[in-house]
């Protein structure tokens, strides 16, 4: 009887010891998780401002790309359509292409090419904003840039990001065109290198820079000048992000209109690099086949997408930088 009671007491003591060990282990893990989180937070707070700009830009670009990818796909399909319709045939427009994609590839088909878009956007927008921030802090720390300086800042930052991310841009354009059966970004890169050579990954470099550098330069100029015209009471009010977003939309529309021809040329060169040895060949082909209006094909979806993406990216970027205590 006594031996049974002793065994029972030993079992209870063992269970209590096990419970104490478990509680101690759990507390230790919680403390470690808290310490790790605190450590990461401190590391981020002490990170270089250019790195913070990179993170803010990447996050803002990711959100905007996911939302407006369908417009980019419709734009690419419109630009790569060949004019083999008979005179008098119905004009193929943005809505027609949109409905055709939904009907043949389902709704998810509108996000075809979103993977390379993400691969390009996350580092690309980060590189753009971190370069822009670094240049601005280096050359315009005391006084804000003027109109011409804003053009140079935006164009310079976009040139750096555009050259770095051009191979992924080529793959993204081919994904969206519907002419290639790529399964993944890595597989597409491998296929291009094996069949066309690494040089094909940089096809359309001239047209890309002629499109992106002026667009970013003009956008930054229009955006900054538009913000400068806002009354002080609006700039400091809770409605400042909405006002900045409106300035971004206006700047995007103007910049898109000016750079649309270069975007059409770039798309043709990247989708069919074997047809054009030089950028001038693509320009000549587009003019002969479609006339002057051919250089503005896909202008509506591109203008909508670029305008909304840029306006959202800049608004989110500036708000995040402000929360980090940095002046964008």
Order of alpha helices (4+ residues) and beta strands (2+ residues): alpha-alpha-alpha-alpha-alpha-alpha-alpha-alpha-alpha-alpha-alpha
